């Protein structure tokens, strides 16, 4: 898994700050997913046209989106198995290096 880009890190931080998304499950989803991952999945599974479609309901309820949600759930399950004892702080440090834990 590649490290997140600066833009992805900033987007994740905005989510954390605005929604107080400090639950381990939400952080795991961000850790194994992300915008780049979703875009790549959509492109590889025939959903490229949905990425530029202004109808977000269509995009998020599409068959490709459902497949991505299943893939994301699979990745989370694998991450839980591999890192069963990881803490929120450890995920935060991996996803958002350089941003103090208490800042969200």
C-alpha positions as CSV (number, residue, x, y, z in Angstrom):
1,X,0.0,0.0,0.0
2,X,1.4,3.4,-1.0
3,X,1.5,6.2,1.4
4,X,-1.2,8.8,1.0
5,X,-0.5,11.9,-1.0
6,X,-0.3,15.3,0.7
7,X,-3.8,16.2,-0.7
8,X,-5.2,12.9,0.6
9,X,-3.7,13.5,4.0
10,X,-5.3,17.0,4.1
11,X,-8.7,15.6,3.0
12,X,-8.5,12.9,5.7
13,X,-7.6,15.6,8.3
14,X,-10.6,17.7,7.2
15,X,-12.9,14.7,7.7
16,X,-11.4,14.0,11.1
17,X,-11.6,17.6,12.2
18,X,-15.1,18.3,10.9
19,X,-16.8,15.0,11.8
20,X,-14.7,14.0,14.8
21,X,-14.1,10.7,13.0
22,X,-11.8,9.2,15.6
23,X,-13.3,5.8,15.7
24,X,-11.0,3.0,14.8
25,X,-13.3,1.6,12.2
26,X,-13.5,4.9,10.3
27,X,-9.7,5.3,10.5
28,X,-9.3,1.7,9.2
29,X,-11.5,2.6,6.2
30,X,-9.4,5.6,5.5
31,X,-6.2,3.6,5.9
32,X,-7.1,0.9,3.4
33,X,-9.2,3.1,1.0
34,X,-9.0,6.7,0.0
35,X,-9.7,8.7,-3.1
36,X,-6.8,7.4,-5.2
37,X,-7.9,3.8,-4.4
38,X,-11.5,4.5,-5.3
39,X,-10.6,6.3,-8.5
40,X,-8.3,3.4,-9.5
41,X,-11.0,0.8,-8.7
42,X,-13.7,2.7,-10.7
43,X,-11.3,3.0,-13.7
44,X,-10.4,-0.7,-13.6
45,X,-14.1,-1.8,-13.2
46,X,-15.8,0.2,-15.9
47,X,-16.9,3.1,-13.8
48,X,-14.6,5.8,-15.2
49,X,-17.6,7.8,-16.6
50,X,-19.2,7.9,-13.2
51,X,-16.2,9.8,-11.7
52,X,-17.1,12.9,-13.7
53,X,-20.9,12.5,-13.5
54,X,-22.4,15.3,-11.5
55,X,-25.2,12.9,-10.2
56,X,-23.5,11.8,-7.0
57,X,-26.5,9.5,-6.1
58,X,-25.9,7.7,-9.3
59,X,-22.2,7.4,-8.6
60,X,-22.5,6.2,-5.0
61,X,-25.3,3.7,-5.8
62,X,-23.8,2.3,-8.9
63,X,-22.8,-1.3,-9.2
64,X,-19.1,-0.3,-9.3
65,X,-19.6,1.6,-6.0
66,X,-21.2,-1.5,-4.5
67,X,-18.3,-3.6,-5.7
68,X,-15.8,-1.0,-4.2
69,X,-17.7,-1.1,-0.8
70,X,-17.3,-4.9,-0.8
71,X,-13.6,-4.6,-1.7
72,X,-13.1,-2.0,1.0
73,X,-14.8,-4.2,3.6
74,X,-12.5,-7.1,2.5
75,X,-9.5,-4.8,2.9
76,X,-10.6,-3.7,6.4
77,X,-11.1,-7.3,7.4
78,X,-7.6,-8.2,6.2
79,X,-6.2,-5.1,8.0
80,X,-8.0,-6.1,11.2
81,X,-6.5,-9.7,10.9
82,X,-3.0,-8.3,10.2
83,X,-3.1,-5.5,12.8
84,X,-5.5,-6.7,15.4
85,X,-3.9,-4.8,18.3
86,X,-3.4,-1.5,16.5
87,X,-4.6,1.6,18.3
88,X,-6.3,4.7,17.0
89,X,-3.0,6.6,17.7
90,X,-1.0,4.2,15.7
91,X,-3.4,4.4,12.7
92,X,-3.4,8.2,13.1
93,X,0.4,8.2,13.0
94,X,0.5,6.1,9.9
95,X,-2.2,8.0,8.0
96,X,-1.5,11.5,9.2
97,X,2.2,11.8,10.1
98,X,3.2,15.1,11.6
99,X,-0.3,16.1,12.8
100,X,-0.6,15.9,16.6
101,X,-3.1,13.3,17.8
102,X,-5.0,15.8,19.9
103,X,-5.6,18.1,17.0
104,X,-8.9,16.4,16.1
